[in-house]
């Protein structure tokens, strides 16, 4: 905080005061904190957009994410083959990204699935869009 002279009465006033406490004249060097808050809000929004953009890029280029692990496990667990054989996914390892692109439908992932039967199987996961626009995930043994 610094002091300036009031343009009306010459009394010293703080640069943070809206008006002179002596004569009530408006302080011409006063800057509202709202401007700083708006600037801070804009900067926060920009950081958020960058974070979302990087997260989406990571989603399109990285097969080894928690979301994809959960998706891979549910696709395998819900398959008719797993249900018929009473297989359940215990763990997923050796996840690798085979192919990426500008869309999730361009992505191809490989992963080793460890089953409750002590059996390990390597699977390839691909995405495609259905006629209704929803995403379908296909898992095929390698």
C-alpha positions in Angstrom: 0.0 0.0 0.0 1.3 3.4 -0.9 0.0 6.9 -0.3 -1.0 9.5 -2.9 -2.3 13.1 -2.6 -6.0 13.7 -3.0 -6.5 15.7 -6.2 -9.2 17.8 -4.5 -7.9 18.7 -1.0 -4.2 17.5 -1.1 -4.7 15.2 1.9 -2.6 11.9 1.8 -4.7 8.9 1.1 -4.1 5.2 0.5 -4.0 4.0 -3.1 -6.5 1.3 -1.9 -9.1 3.9 -0.7 -12.0 4.5 -3.1 -12.6 8.0 -1.7 -10.6 10.6 0.2 -11.6 10.3 3.9 -11.1 14.1 4.3 -13.2 15.5 1.5 -14.9 12.5 0.0 -13.5 13.0 -3.5 -13.1 10.0 -5.7 -9.5 8.5 -5.6 -8.4 8.5 -9.3 -5.6 5.9 -8.7 -7.9 3.4 -6.9 -8.2 0.1 -8.8 -11.1 -2.2 -7.9 -10.1 -5.7 -6.7 -12.9 -7.0 -9.1 -10.5 -6.6 -12.0 -8.0 -8.8 -10.3 -10.7 -11.3 -9.5 -11.8 -11.4 -13.1 -8.2 -11.8 -14.3 -7.7 -14.6 -11.7 -10.9 -16.3 -12.9 -9.9 -16.1 -16.6 -6.4 -17.6 -15.7 -8.1 -20.4 -13.7 -10.4 -21.2 -16.7 -7.4 -21.3 -19.1 -5.6 -23.7 -16.8 -8.7 -25.9 -16.5 -9.1 -26.0 -20.3 -5.4 -27.0 -20.7 -5.8 -29.7 -18.0 -9.0 -31.1 -19.8 -7.2 -31.0 -23.1 -4.2 -32.9 -21.8 -6.4 -35.4 -20.1 -8.4 -36.0 -23.3 -5.1 -36.4 -25.3 -3.9 -38.9 -22.7 -7.2 -40.7 -23.0 -6.7 -41.1 -26.7 -3.1 -42.1 -26.6 -2.7 -44.2 -23.4 -4.2 -47.6 -23.0 -2.9 -48.0 -19.4 -5.4 -45.9 -17.5 -7.6 -46.9 -14.6 -10.7 -46.2 -16.7 -9.5 -48.5 -19.5 -8.4 -51.2 -17.0 -11.9 -51.2 -15.5 -13.5 -51.2 -19.0 -11.3 -54.1 -20.2 -12.2 -56.2 -17.0 -15.9 -55.6 -17.4 -15.9 -56.4 -21.2 -14.1 -59.7 -20.5 -16.2 -60.5 -17.3 -19.5 -59.9 -19.1 -18.6 -61.9 -22.2 -20.6 -65.1 -22.8 -17.4 -67.1 -22.9 -16.3 -65.9 -19.5 -19.7 -66.5 -18.0 -20.0 -70.0 -19.6 -16.6 -71.0 -18.2 -17.1 -69.1 -14.9 -14.0 -67.0 -15.5 -13.4 -63.8 -13.7 -10.6 -61.2 -14.3 -8.2 -61.2 -11.4 -5.6 -58.7 -12.8 -4.7 -57.0 -16.1 -1.0 -56.6 -16.9 1.3 -55.8 -19.8 -1.0 -53.2 -21.3 0.4 -51.7 -24.4 -0.8 -49.2 -26.9 -0.7 -50.6 -30.4 -2.3 -47.7 -32.3 -3.6 -44.3 -31.6 -5.3 -41.5 -33.6 -7.5 -38.5 -33.3 -10.5 -40.6 -32.1 -11.0 -43.4 -29.6 -12.1 -45.6 -32.5 -8.6 -45.3 -33.9 -7.1 -46.8 -30.7 -5.9 -50.4 -30.4 -4.7 -51.8 -27.1 -3.2 -55.1 -26.0 -3.4 -56.5 -22.5 -2.7 -59.7 -20.6 -5.7 -60.9 -18.6 -5.1 -63.0 -15.5 -8.2 -65.2 -14.7 -9.4 -66.9 -11.6 -8.6 -70.2 -13.3 -4.8 -69.3 -13.1 -5.0 -69.0 -16.9 -3.4 -65.9 -18.7 -4.7 -64.8 -22.0 -3.6 -61.9 -24.2 -6.4 -59.8 -25.7 -6.6 -57.0 -28.2 -9.2 -54.3 -27.6 -10.7 -52.0 -30.2 -13.5 -49.5 -30.3 -16.1 -48.8 -32.9 -19.1 -46.6 -33.1 -22.5 -48.3 -33.5 -25.2 -47.0 -35.8 -26.9 -45.3 -32.8 -23.6 -43.4 -32.1 -22.6 -45.3 -28.9 -19.1 -46.8 -28.5 -18.7 -50.6 -28.7 -15.6 -52.3 -27.3 -14.4 -55.5 -28.9 -12.0 -57.9 -27.2 -10.4 -60.7 -29.2 -7.9 -63.2 -27.9 -4.5 -63.0 -29.5 
